[in-house]
Structure formats: structure tokens, C-alpha cells
Amino acid sequence: MDIIEAIRSRTSIRGYKPDPVPKEILREILDIAIHAPSAINTQPWEITVVTGEVLDNIRKGNIEMLTFGVPPALSARLRLYVGIYRQRQVDLAINIFRLMGIAREDKEKRAEWMQRGFRLFDAPAAIILSMDKSLDETPFAVLDIGAITQTICLAALNYGLGTCINDQGIIFPEVVRRFTGIPESKQIVICITIGYPDWDFPANKLETAREPVDSIVTWCSDA
Ligand SMILES: Cc1cc2nc3c(=O)[nH]c(=O)nc-3n(C[C@H](O)[C@H](O)[C@H](O)COP(=O)(O)O)c2cc1C
């Protein structure tokens, strides 16, 4: 796939076909993505691929945590966004709920939508990115993880796969650690769900807005 087409066509996929993703394809995508840049070539990323029973256990574990009323750090994190950032977050939710036919006052359906995220969108596979906690204080390690994250998402398109970068799936790190064995010495940074997109799933039709380039770019030149 052409790189420009890939960048332009990537969207978050929140509904997947149940078909498993062959291990060889996942390995190939990761083998490509490790070409991502990193600060002084430190390559801080550590990658855990979860499928099958392990992934199902994480889904169940997340839902249990939600059910037992453990407040997810997610809502606390979302509250950190104010002004235009908060507005964009609200716009996203409004647009997703509109496509999914979820009314503002329909608490049950909203809760079900939230649970879907905690079930990792019922994807057949997920890629969890973590890094050694010794890198916590370094300024660039998380940025490096961002670079490989996007690279994975773009490479996946070449194989007809869709992805959704998400923190909902890893919001309870203790659940992820229990079923993957990722030790306490590693910081679990982000998750990517991956699978074949179900294009009939309404939320997959979402087209998110972007600020036009002319309103975010400052050209400094002496011309
Ligand atoms: C760091 C990060 C965390 C995200 N976490 C979630 C998440 O927990 N749940 C979700 O549905 N989408 C999540 N997303 C997807 C964003 O909502 C999405 O990228 C954004 O709305 C732009 O839409 P697009 O990816 O379709 O272009 C996350 C994206 C990033 C980069």
C-alpha cells in the first residue's frame, strides 16, 4: 500500500470480524515496525502480543474490575483535558454515539459502549507496548513508543487489518500483568487492538475531524 494512502486512510477500528490474525502476519508487521525511530536508537519498546485465551482473560478481568466498582483511571485522566481539548473529546463521543444510535440519556447503552472498550473491542488480537521503568524519567521513551505505535498501525493496513490504539484495554495494569506475566519492573504504556475490520459496524464509519493545517502551522521565514 502506498504510504500516503495508508496515512490518510488509517482510522480507529472499534468493531472486528472474529477471524484470527495469523501469527506470521503479526510477526511480519512487528518486524517492519521495529524500523521506527527512537531517541539515540534506544528502542525502548517491549512488545507483548495477546490472542485467544489470554486475551479473553484480560477482557473478563477488565469487566470484573469495572463491575466491582473499581474506578478506572481513565475517567480521571480524561478530566485532565480542558478547553479545546475537552471540546474535541466531547465531539468525538457525540459522533461515535450518533453513529452507534446511542442517545445521550441512554445510560445503559453508554455503559455497554464503555465496556466494549474494556473488552478490547472484541478484537481477535492485541499488541501491548511496555517499557522498562528505568526509562520513566527519560523525556523521549514514551515518544518513541508513540512512533512505533503509529508505524504498527500503518503497516497493518498493508495486510487488510485495522487497528485501534487504546488505553482502555490496559487501564487495569494488574489484570494485564496477571495474564501476560509482564513484570512490575515494566511500565505498560499503550495497547493496539488489531484484526480484520467489520465495515458494517457503525462506529468504523467515523471520520474524525482535524484542524486545518493553516490554523496550526506557524511559518517562520525571512522571505
Ligand atoms: C494514546 C491514544 C489512546 C487512545 N485511547 C483510546 C481508547 O481508550 N478508546 C478508544 O476508543 N480510542 C482510543 N484512541 C483512539 C482515538 O480516539 C483516535 O485516534 C482519535 O479519535 C482519532 O481518530 P482516528 O484514529 O480514527 O483518526 C486512542 C488514541 C491514542 C493515540
Ligand as a Chemical Component Dictionary entry (heavy atoms), coordinates in Angstrom:
data_LIG
# 
_chem_comp.id                   LIG 
_chem_comp.type                 NON-POLYMER 
_chem_comp.pdbx_formal_charge   0 
_chem_comp.three_letter_code    LIG 
# 
loop_
_chem_comp_atom.comp_id 
_chem_comp_atom.atom_id 
_chem_comp_atom.alt_atom_id 
_chem_comp_atom.type_symbol 
_chem_comp_atom.charge 
_chem_comp_atom.model_Cartn_x 
_chem_comp_atom.model_Cartn_y 
_chem_comp_atom.model_Cartn_z 
_chem_comp_atom.pdbx_ordinal 
LIG C1  C1  C 0 -2.740  7.432 23.067 1  
LIG C2  C2  C 0 -4.099  7.080 22.498 2  
LIG C3  C3  C 0 -5.030  6.486 23.327 3  
LIG C4  C4  C 0 -6.294  6.158 22.811 4  
LIG N1  N1  N 0 -7.193  5.519 23.628 5  
LIG C5  C5  C 0 -8.396  5.159 23.123 6  
LIG C6  C6  C 0 -9.307  4.422 23.929 7  
LIG O1  O1  O 0 -9.020  4.077 25.082 8  
LIG N2  N2  N 0 -10.512 4.118 23.380 9  
LIG C7  C7  C 0 -10.852 4.457 22.109 10 
LIG O2  O2  O 0 -11.957 4.132 21.676 11 
LIG N3  N3  N 0 -9.988  5.130 21.301 12 
LIG C8  C8  C 0 -8.765  5.481 21.783 13 
LIG N4  N4  N 0 -7.865  6.134 20.972 14 
LIG C9  C9  C 0 -8.221  6.431 19.564 15 
LIG C10 C10 C 0 -8.535  7.916 19.371 16 
LIG O3  O3  O 0 -9.799  8.215 19.894 17 
LIG C11 C11 C 0 -8.454  8.227 17.864 18 
LIG O4  O4  O 0 -7.155  8.017 17.409 19 
LIG C12 C12 C 0 -8.875  9.669 17.559 20 
LIG O5  O5  O 0 -10.216 9.882 17.898 21 
LIG C13 C13 C 0 -8.681  9.993 16.070 22 
LIG O6  O6  O 0 -9.461  9.119 15.287 23 
LIG P1  P1  P 0 -8.811  8.156 14.191 24 
LIG O7  O7  O 0 -7.810  7.262 14.886 25 
LIG O8  O8  O 0 -9.961  7.369 13.631 26 
LIG O9  O9  O 0 -8.125  9.008 13.173 27 
LIG C14 C14 C 0 -6.610  6.461 21.454 28 
LIG C15 C15 C 0 -5.638  7.035 20.632 29 
LIG C16 C16 C 0 -4.390  7.331 21.136 30 
LIG C17 C17 C 0 -3.347  7.938 20.221 31 
# 
loop_
_chem_comp_bond.comp_id 
_chem_comp_bond.atom_id_1 
_chem_comp_bond.atom_id_2 
_chem_comp_bond.value_order 
_chem_comp_bond.pdbx_ordinal 
LIG C1  C2  SING 1  
LIG C2  C3  SING 2  
LIG C2  C16 DOUB 3  
LIG C3  C4  DOUB 4  
LIG C4  N1  SING 5  
LIG C4  C14 SING 6  
LIG N1  C5  DOUB 7  
LIG C5  C6  SING 8  
LIG C5  C8  SING 9  
LIG C6  O1  DOUB 10 
LIG C6  N2  SING 11 
LIG N2  C7  SING 12 
LIG C7  O2  DOUB 13 
LIG C7  N3  SING 14 
LIG N3  C8  DOUB 15 
LIG C8  N4  SING 16 
LIG N4  C9  SING 17 
LIG N4  C14 SING 18 
LIG C9  C10 SING 19 
LIG C10 O3  SING 20 
LIG C10 C11 SING 21 
LIG C11 O4  SING 22 
LIG C11 C12 SING 23 
LIG C12 O5  SING 24 
LIG C12 C13 SING 25 
LIG C13 O6  SING 26 
LIG O6  P1  SING 27 
LIG P1  O7  DOUB 28 
LIG P1  O8  SING 29 
LIG P1  O9  SING 30 
LIG C14 C15 DOUB 31 
LIG C15 C16 SING 32 
LIG C16 C17 SING 33 
# 
